[in-house]
């Protein structure tokens, strides 16, 4: 396995992926989306997809209805998304919430943006205060996910608080990261 295929791969502004990188085991997730189209963003790497499906099923049992909004994105898709955000907000502001091409965890196939009906299926900070967002924060680590960009960690991650952005790192790492109040950058620095 090469470094790009490990579950603890660090992708950020300092550690970009190759433009041609595509995860080898992408599958369509069996979770609900607020759209019908068969798009690549419904995909994740197999292990992450299976864990997310389990999390969504257990959320349903607890009365929590979650939706996926965006999983895998190619380098080309991220190029378009970042350019649109720069056009809309300016480069400095876009750089706080939108990854440049190659710097997006979505390209790894290990990230999924999640949402709910009460926020209009949008990716907004208010999601974190909804019953769904609170449930995600409390339960995601049990399934191997972390909230990748938590509050008050912008200095470390380079991104604003995104309660919707889930990153699969595996169950042991997700529990360690969450119980220690760390982000992936901090966790990997102490593992060296």
PyMOL commands that set and color helices and strands:
alter all, ss='L'
color gray80, all
select helices_A, chain A and resi 3-5+40-42+46-61+75-89+91-97+105-108+117-119+125-129+131-143+154-157+171-179+184-191
alter helices_A, ss='H'
color red, helices_A
select strands_A, chain A and resi 26-28+43-45+67-70+111-115+145-149+162-168
alter strands_A, ss='S'
color yellow, strands_A
deselect
rebuild
show_as cartoon
